Amino acid sequence: QSLPSQQAQQEVASLRQQVAALQADRQAAAGLREQLVEARAAAAAAQARVAETEGTAQQLRQELAEARGTQESQSELAARSLGLAADFQRLWKRKLEVGGEPAPTRPRLEGEAAPG
């Protein structure tokens, strides 16, 4: 074989290696693109879960605030009830001290005598 023929064959072999390397690079790039698409889908799903979790957390905070408000309202009502009961007891005692007749717990029936 002549020298130019050998050089030509070497160039052809070199070009074939370069083509094979480029094809391998192209396949690797396609694989990376596929991984990128999957990663983007996973990131979008994660963002959706975060948004859902934040919405749930906000709803729970609102429910907790409402529950605390209800608890405070019930505490206020209980305190008022205790205050009214104490006032009633004090007034009842005062009435008995003054010598008044305690009010009947039910209406008297016709002809029923007053207690005492």
MIRO-364776 format. One record per residue (C-alpha): residue number from 1; x, y, z. Coordinates in nm, 4 decimals. Each point is the difference from the previous one (the first is absolute). Example, Ala and Ser with C-alpha at 12.3 -4.5 7.8 and 13.67 -1.06 7.14 Angstrom:
REM residues 2
<r seq="1" east="1.2300" north="-0.4500" up="0.7800"/>
<r seq="2" east="0.1370" north="0.3440" up="-0.0660"/>
***
This chain:
REM residues 116
<r seq="1" east="0.0000" north="0.0000" up="0.0000"/>
<r seq="2" east="0.1181" north="0.3458" up="-0.0724"/>
<r seq="3" east="0.0502" north="0.2592" up="0.2671"/>
<r seq="4" east="-0.2898" north="0.2192" up="-0.1179"/>
<r seq="5" east="-0.2266" north="-0.3049" up="0.0100"/>
<r seq="6" east="0.1077" north="-0.0796" up="0.3556"/>
<r seq="7" east="-0.0558" north="0.3608" up="0.1047"/>
<r seq="8" east="-0.3415" north="-0.0032" up="-0.1613"/>
<r seq="9" east="-0.0922" north="-0.3213" up="0.1836"/>
<r seq="10" east="0.1244" north="0.1505" up="0.3279"/>
<r seq="11" east="-0.2057" north="0.3113" up="-0.0609"/>
<r seq="12" east="-0.3054" north="-0.2116" up="-0.0783"/>
<r seq="13" east="0.0578" north="-0.2022" up="0.3200"/>
<r seq="14" east="0.0437" north="0.3222" up="0.1987"/>
<r seq="15" east="-0.3158" north="0.1470" up="-0.1498"/>
<r seq="16" east="-0.1913" north="-0.3191" up="0.0809"/>
<r seq="17" east="0.1202" north="0.0234" up="0.3620"/>
<r seq="18" east="-0.1097" north="0.3634" up="0.0142"/>
<r seq="19" east="-0.3407" north="-0.0917" up="-0.1449"/>
<r seq="20" east="-0.0361" north="-0.2814" up="0.2547"/>
<r seq="21" east="0.0975" north="0.2396" up="0.2815"/>
<r seq="22" east="-0.2518" north="0.2582" up="-0.1253"/>
<r seq="23" east="-0.2740" north="-0.2650" up="-0.0166"/>
<r seq="24" east="0.0830" north="-0.1053" up="0.3571"/>
<r seq="25" east="-0.0122" north="0.3664" up="0.1077"/>
<r seq="26" east="-0.3340" north="0.0410" up="-0.1775"/>
<r seq="27" east="-0.1428" north="-0.3045" up="0.1830"/>
<r seq="28" east="0.1338" north="0.1305" up="0.3314"/>
<r seq="29" east="-0.1579" north="0.3405" up="-0.0676"/>
<r seq="30" east="-0.3336" north="-0.1662" up="-0.0787"/>
<r seq="31" east="0.0224" north="-0.1896" up="0.3300"/>
<r seq="32" east="0.0783" north="0.3219" up="0.1843"/>
<r seq="33" east="-0.2946" north="0.1760" up="-0.1661"/>
<r seq="34" east="-0.2269" north="-0.2836" up="0.1139"/>
<r seq="35" east="0.1363" north="0.0270" up="0.3548"/>
<r seq="36" east="-0.0550" north="0.3760" up="-0.0103"/>
<r seq="37" east="-0.3646" north="-0.0464" up="-0.1034"/>
<r seq="38" east="-0.0501" north="-0.2495" up="0.2839"/>
<r seq="39" east="0.1713" north="0.2332" up="0.2487"/>
<r seq="40" east="-0.2209" north="0.2905" up="-0.1081"/>
<r seq="41" east="-0.3126" north="-0.2148" up="0.0413"/>
<r seq="42" east="0.1165" north="-0.1084" up="0.3455"/>
<r seq="43" east="0.0704" north="0.3629" up="0.0955"/>
<r seq="44" east="-0.3471" north="0.1065" up="-0.1174"/>
<r seq="45" east="-0.1595" north="-0.2818" up="0.2015"/>
<r seq="46" east="0.2042" north="0.1005" up="0.3055"/>
<r seq="47" east="-0.1090" north="0.3625" up="-0.0391"/>
<r seq="48" east="-0.3626" north="-0.1119" up="-0.0210"/>
<r seq="49" east="0.0425" north="-0.2034" up="0.3204"/>
<r seq="50" east="0.1620" north="0.3000" up="0.1722"/>
<r seq="51" east="-0.2883" north="0.2241" up="-0.1071"/>
<r seq="52" east="-0.2516" north="-0.2574" up="0.1222"/>
<r seq="53" east="0.1842" north="-0.0341" up="0.3313"/>
<r seq="54" east="0.0119" north="0.3778" up="0.0413"/>
<r seq="55" east="-0.3731" north="0.0180" up="-0.0708"/>
<r seq="56" east="-0.0691" north="-0.2720" up="0.2555"/>
<r seq="57" east="0.2236" north="0.1733" up="0.2544"/>
<r seq="58" east="-0.1836" north="0.3303" up="-0.0557"/>
<r seq="59" east="-0.3352" north="-0.1738" up="0.0407"/>
<r seq="60" east="0.1167" north="-0.1663" up="0.3224"/>
<r seq="61" east="0.1288" north="0.3339" up="0.1343"/>
<r seq="62" east="-0.3396" north="0.1541" up="-0.0748"/>
<r seq="63" east="-0.1836" north="-0.2875" up="0.1705"/>
<r seq="64" east="0.2294" north="0.0311" up="0.3015"/>
<r seq="65" east="-0.0684" north="0.3730" up="0.0222"/>
<r seq="66" east="-0.3745" north="-0.0673" up="-0.0194"/>
<r seq="67" east="0.0267" north="-0.2694" up="0.2664"/>
<r seq="68" east="0.1925" north="0.2372" up="0.2265"/>
<r seq="69" east="-0.2676" north="0.2649" up="-0.0557"/>
<r seq="70" east="-0.2706" north="-0.2517" up="0.0874"/>
<r seq="71" east="0.1918" north="-0.1060" up="0.3099"/>
<r seq="72" east="0.0395" north="0.3627" up="0.1083"/>
<r seq="73" east="-0.3718" north="0.0612" up="-0.0591"/>
<r seq="74" east="-0.0898" north="-0.3054" up="0.2049"/>
<r seq="75" east="0.2345" north="0.1125" up="0.2780"/>
<r seq="76" east="-0.1627" north="0.3446" up="-0.0006"/>
<r seq="77" east="-0.3470" north="-0.1568" up="0.0143"/>
<r seq="78" east="0.1037" north="-0.2260" up="0.2870"/>
<r seq="79" east="0.1440" north="0.2966" up="0.1905"/>
<r seq="80" east="-0.3206" north="0.1987" up="-0.0560"/>
<r seq="81" east="-0.2107" north="-0.2965" up="0.1133"/>
<r seq="82" east="0.2062" north="-0.0328" up="0.3164"/>
<r seq="83" east="-0.0341" north="0.3731" up="0.0604"/>
<r seq="84" east="-0.3766" north="-0.0153" up="-0.0471"/>
<r seq="85" east="-0.0256" north="-0.3010" up="0.2296"/>
<r seq="86" east="0.1995" north="0.1830" up="0.2674"/>
<r seq="87" east="-0.2200" north="0.3101" up="-0.0398"/>
<r seq="88" east="-0.3144" north="-0.2120" up="0.0277"/>
<r seq="89" east="0.1351" north="-0.1760" up="0.3099"/>
<r seq="90" east="0.0917" north="0.3315" up="0.1626"/>
<r seq="91" east="-0.3421" north="0.1494" up="-0.0767"/>
<r seq="92" east="-0.1785" north="-0.3129" up="0.1268"/>
<r seq="93" east="0.1979" north="0.0126" up="0.3242"/>
<r seq="94" east="-0.0799" north="0.3683" up="0.0403"/>
<r seq="95" east="-0.3704" north="-0.0656" up="-0.0537"/>
<r seq="96" east="0.0070" north="-0.2724" up="0.2677"/>
<r seq="97" east="0.1884" north="0.2315" up="0.2382"/>
<r seq="98" east="-0.2596" north="0.2709" up="-0.0483"/>
<r seq="99" east="-0.2646" north="-0.2587" up="0.0842"/>
<r seq="100" east="-0.1715" north="-0.0231" up="-0.3321"/>
<r seq="101" east="-0.1703" north="-0.3141" up="-0.1057"/>
<r seq="102" east="0.2011" north="-0.1961" up="-0.2566"/>
<r seq="103" east="-0.1676" north="-0.0015" up="-0.3358"/>
<r seq="104" east="-0.1629" north="-0.3302" up="-0.0875"/>
<r seq="105" east="0.1867" north="-0.2191" up="-0.2421"/>
<r seq="106" east="-0.3232" north="-0.0631" up="-0.1878"/>
<r seq="107" east="-0.3293" north="0.1813" up="-0.0256"/>
<r seq="108" east="-0.2389" north="-0.0849" up="0.2849"/>
<r seq="109" east="-0.3005" north="-0.2027" up="-0.0835"/>
<r seq="110" east="-0.3404" north="0.1448" up="0.0681"/>
<r seq="111" east="-0.0702" north="-0.0214" up="0.3707"/>
<r seq="112" east="0.3558" north="-0.1031" up="0.0888"/>
<r seq="113" east="0.1323" north="0.1566" up="0.3174"/>
<r seq="114" east="0.3166" north="0.2058" up="0.0045"/>
<r seq="115" east="0.3059" north="-0.1909" up="0.1238"/>
<r seq="116" east="0.0951" north="0.0374" up="0.3632"/>
***
